[in-house]
Amino acid sequence: MTIITVNAPKGRLSLEQRRELAETLTDAVLVPEVGQRAPAARPGFQVHFVERERDMMAIGGRLLADVDPELDVMAIDLAVMDAAWQPDVRAEVIERVLAALAAACGLEKPSPAWWVNFRVIEEGSWGSSGGVLSVLSLLESGVFTEERVKAVRAALGA
């Protein structure tokens, strides 16, 4: 289970950009998490787009409504299940997310005012379908590569 929330100024992302990002942001996290492109894993990923008026966001202590209108600000929150998220895997995910955003926005590189927050939700703290979910039960689903299964089990001491 992964939830990706993209917070952006109202109107920053077009419908077509959101369509592209729904797929590419999912892939940006899914592939490093399970170790492969796994269509069966896709339903466990949600992307939420939150638009905010420019007077409801600030950077550097100033409302976006009061600064250069070309200032490109976004905050992306990644909430992932506790698993094998070593620093190199986290870095790969963050870089993939920023690259997907830049590509969807037609930019060569991400804006320095796009910030990604990577949060790991500890084991036993995800809920769905009337109960608590565990990444350990998902390991038997067949979507994780054997390498990722071993890494997750080692990270969680299971």
PAFI-953116 format. One record per residue (C-alpha): residue number from 1; x, y, z; residue in three letters. Coordinates in steps of 0.02 Angstrom, whole numbers, plus 50000, padded with zeros to 5 digits. Layout:
<nodes>
<node n="NUM" x="X" y="Y" z="Z" res="ALA"/>
...
</nodes>
This chain:
<nodes>
<node n="1" x="50000" y="50000" z="50000" res="MET"/>
<node n="2" x="50069" y="50167" z="49948" res="THR"/>
<node n="3" x="49988" y="50338" z="49944" res="ILE"/>
<node n="4" x="50067" y="50477" z="49843" res="ILE"/>
<node n="5" x="49995" y="50650" z="49874" res="THR"/>
<node n="6" x="50041" y="50791" z="49757" res="VAL"/>
<node n="7" x="50006" y="50963" z="49829" res="ASN"/>
<node n="8" x="50014" y="51099" z="49697" res="ALA"/>
<node n="9" x="49945" y="51272" z="49663" res="PRO"/>
<node n="10" x="49774" y="51270" z="49583" res="LYS"/>
<node n="11" x="49787" y="51248" z="49395" res="GLY"/>
<node n="12" x="49971" y="51197" z="49397" res="ARG"/>
<node n="13" x="49937" y="51023" z="49329" res="LEU"/>
<node n="14" x="49822" y="50995" z="49182" res="SER"/>
<node n="15" x="49707" y="50845" z="49166" res="LEU"/>
<node n="16" x="49829" y="50765" z="49044" res="GLU"/>
<node n="17" x="49976" y="50794" z="49161" res="GLN"/>
<node n="18" x="49878" y="50715" z="49304" res="ARG"/>
<node n="19" x="49835" y="50565" z="49194" res="ARG"/>
<node n="20" x="50019" y="50542" z="49152" res="GLU"/>
<node n="21" x="50073" y="50565" z="49333" res="LEU"/>
<node n="22" x="49945" y="50441" z="49398" res="ALA"/>
<node n="23" x="50041" y="50309" z="49302" res="GLU"/>
<node n="24" x="50220" y="50371" z="49311" res="THR"/>
<node n="25" x="50217" y="50414" z="49497" res="LEU"/>
<node n="26" x="50145" y="50242" z="49534" res="THR"/>
<node n="27" x="50286" y="50162" z="49434" res="ASP"/>
<node n="28" x="50415" y="50275" z="49519" res="ALA"/>
<node n="29" x="50377" y="50191" z="49685" res="VAL"/>
<node n="30" x="50309" y="50021" z="49632" res="LEU"/>
<node n="31" x="50463" y="49962" z="49537" res="VAL"/>
<node n="32" x="50590" y="49994" z="49678" res="PRO"/>
<node n="33" x="50467" y="49932" z="49810" res="GLU"/>
<node n="34" x="50425" y="49763" z="49733" res="VAL"/>
<node n="35" x="50578" y="49746" z="49621" res="GLY"/>
<node n="36" x="50486" y="49740" z="49455" res="GLN"/>
<node n="37" x="50341" y="49807" z="49354" res="ARG"/>
<node n="38" x="50199" y="49705" z="49427" res="ALA"/>
<node n="39" x="50024" y="49744" z="49360" res="PRO"/>
<node n="40" x="49946" y="49645" z="49503" res="ALA"/>
<node n="41" x="50025" y="49766" z="49629" res="ALA"/>
<node n="42" x="49954" y="49924" z="49549" res="ARG"/>
<node n="43" x="49788" y="49924" z="49646" res="PRO"/>
<node n="44" x="49891" y="49947" z="49806" res="GLY"/>
<node n="45" x="49947" y="50119" z="49748" res="PHE"/>
<node n="46" x="49846" y="50279" z="49756" res="GLN"/>
<node n="47" x="49894" y="50450" z="49689" res="VAL"/>
<node n="48" x="49799" y="50600" z="49758" res="HIS"/>
<node n="49" x="49809" y="50772" z="49679" res="PHE"/>
<node n="50" x="49772" y="50916" z="49798" res="VAL"/>
<node n="51" x="49757" y="51090" z="49725" res="GLU"/>
<node n="52" x="49775" y="51241" z="49835" res="ARG"/>
<node n="53" x="49743" y="51423" z="49799" res="GLU"/>
<node n="54" x="49904" y="51524" z="49791" res="ARG"/>
<node n="55" x="49852" y="51616" z="49948" res="ASP"/>
<node n="56" x="49844" y="51448" z="50040" res="MET"/>
<node n="57" x="50027" y="51402" z="50009" res="MET"/>
<node n="58" x="50185" y="51492" z="50062" res="ALA"/>
<node n="59" x="50371" y="51477" z="50033" res="ILE"/>
<node n="60" x="50506" y="51572" z="50124" res="GLY"/>
<node n="61" x="50377" y="51650" z="50239" res="GLY"/>
<node n="62" x="50278" y="51729" z="50097" res="ARG"/>
<node n="63" x="50115" y="51674" z="50018" res="LEU"/>
<node n="64" x="50132" y="51614" z="49839" res="LEU"/>
<node n="65" x="50003" y="51746" z="49794" res="ALA"/>
<node n="66" x="50130" y="51878" z="49848" res="ASP"/>
<node n="67" x="50285" y="51810" z="49758" res="VAL"/>
<node n="68" x="50339" y="51786" z="49578" res="ASP"/>
<node n="69" x="50196" y="51695" z="49489" res="PRO"/>
<node n="70" x="50326" y="51591" z="49396" res="GLU"/>
<node n="71" x="50389" y="51514" z="49558" res="LEU"/>
<node n="72" x="50350" y="51329" z="49536" res="ASP"/>
<node n="73" x="50308" y="51253" z="49706" res="VAL"/>
<node n="74" x="50246" y="51077" z="49741" res="MET"/>
<node n="75" x="50253" y="50962" z="49892" res="ALA"/>
<node n="76" x="50243" y="50775" z="49864" res="ILE"/>
<node n="77" x="50207" y="50661" z="50011" res="ASP"/>
<node n="78" x="50249" y="50476" z="49991" res="LEU"/>
<node n="79" x="50174" y="50362" z="50124" res="ALA"/>
<node n="80" x="50237" y="50183" z="50109" res="VAL"/>
<node n="81" x="50219" y="50024" z="50211" res="MET"/>
<node n="82" x="50365" y="49977" z="50322" res="ASP"/>
<node n="83" x="50480" y="49868" z="50216" res="ALA"/>
<node n="84" x="50659" y="49869" z="50152" res="ALA"/>
<node n="85" x="50681" y="50056" z="50125" res="TRP"/>
<node n="86" x="50869" y="50075" z="50139" res="GLN"/>
<node n="87" x="50936" y="50250" z="50101" res="PRO"/>
<node n="88" x="50986" y="50202" z="49922" res="ASP"/>
<node n="89" x="50810" y="50136" z="49885" res="VAL"/>
<node n="90" x="50731" y="50293" z="49960" res="ARG"/>
<node n="91" x="50847" y="50401" z="49855" res="ALA"/>
<node n="92" x="50800" y="50304" z="49698" res="GLU"/>
<node n="93" x="50614" y="50328" z="49733" res="VAL"/>
<node n="94" x="50633" y="50514" z="49768" res="ILE"/>
<node n="95" x="50737" y="50539" z="49609" res="GLU"/>
<node n="96" x="50610" y="50439" z="49506" res="ARG"/>
<node n="97" x="50465" y="50542" z="49576" res="VAL"/>
<node n="98" x="50551" y="50707" z="49536" res="LEU"/>
<node n="99" x="50598" y="50645" z="49361" res="ALA"/>
<node n="100" x="50417" y="50591" z="49329" res="ALA"/>
<node n="101" x="50355" y="50763" z="49382" res="LEU"/>
<node n="102" x="50481" y="50852" z="49272" res="ALA"/>
<node n="103" x="50437" y="50743" z="49122" res="ALA"/>
<node n="104" x="50250" y="50770" z="49145" res="ALA"/>
<node n="105" x="50278" y="50958" z="49161" res="CYS"/>
<node n="106" x="50389" y="50964" z="49006" res="GLY"/>
<node n="107" x="50541" y="51021" z="49103" res="LEU"/>
<node n="108" x="50722" y="50965" z="49086" res="GLU"/>
<node n="109" x="50744" y="50957" z="49274" res="LYS"/>
<node n="110" x="50636" y="50971" z="49429" res="PRO"/>
<node n="111" x="50605" y="51139" z="49510" res="SER"/>
<node n="112" x="50710" y="51169" z="49667" res="PRO"/>
<node n="113" x="50545" y="51213" z="49753" res="ALA"/>
<node n="114" x="50473" y="51038" z="49726" res="TRP"/>
<node n="115" x="50496" y="50945" z="49888" res="TRP"/>
<node n="116" x="50470" y="50761" z="49921" res="VAL"/>
<node n="117" x="50431" y="50693" z="50093" res="ASN"/>
<node n="118" x="50461" y="50504" z="50109" res="PHE"/>
<node n="119" x="50366" y="50431" z="50257" res="ARG"/>
<node n="120" x="50371" y="50250" z="50313" res="VAL"/>
<node n="121" x="50214" y="50195" z="50404" res="ILE"/>
<node n="122" x="50269" y="50069" z="50535" res="GLU"/>
<node n="123" x="50210" y="49889" z="50530" res="GLU"/>
<node n="124" x="50034" y="49871" z="50601" res="GLY"/>
<node n="125" x="49985" y="50051" z="50561" res="SER"/>
<node n="126" x="49899" y="50026" z="50391" res="TRP"/>
<node n="127" x="49715" y="49981" z="50383" res="GLY"/>
<node n="128" x="49600" y="49928" z="50241" res="SER"/>
<node n="129" x="49461" y="49804" z="50205" res="SER"/>
<node n="130" x="49404" y="49808" z="50386" res="GLY"/>
<node n="131" x="49571" y="49769" z="50466" res="GLY"/>
<node n="132" x="49756" y="49798" z="50484" res="VAL"/>
<node n="133" x="49868" y="49761" z="50335" res="LEU"/>
<node n="134" x="50044" y="49691" z="50345" res="SER"/>
<node n="135" x="50177" y="49697" z="50211" res="VAL"/>
<node n="136" x="50224" y="49522" z="50268" res="LEU"/>
<node n="137" x="50059" y="49451" z="50203" res="SER"/>
<node n="138" x="50086" y="49541" z="50039" res="LEU"/>
<node n="139" x="50254" y="49453" z="50015" res="LEU"/>
<node n="140" x="50160" y="49294" z="49970" res="GLU"/>
<node n="141" x="50061" y="49381" z="49831" res="SER"/>
<node n="142" x="50191" y="49345" z="49698" res="GLY"/>
<node n="143" x="50217" y="49527" z="49649" res="VAL"/>
<node n="144" x="50382" y="49549" z="49743" res="PHE"/>
<node n="145" x="50542" y="49482" z="49669" res="THR"/>
<node n="146" x="50632" y="49353" z="49776" res="GLU"/>
<node n="147" x="50769" y="49481" z="49808" res="GLU"/>
<node n="148" x="50642" y="49607" z="49877" res="ARG"/>
<node n="149" x="50555" y="49472" z="49981" res="VAL"/>
<node n="150" x="50721" y="49432" z="50065" res="LYS"/>
<node n="151" x="50761" y="49616" z="50091" res="ALA"/>
<node n="152" x="50591" y="49652" z="50169" res="VAL"/>
<node n="153" x="50600" y="49500" z="50283" res="ARG"/>
<node n="154" x="50775" y="49551" z="50339" res="ALA"/>
<node n="155" x="50723" y="49732" z="50368" res="ALA"/>
<node n="156" x="50576" y="49680" z="50475" res="LEU"/>
<node n="157" x="50666" y="49537" z="50562" res="GLY"/>
<node n="158" x="50539" y="49411" z="50498" res="ALA"/>
</nodes>
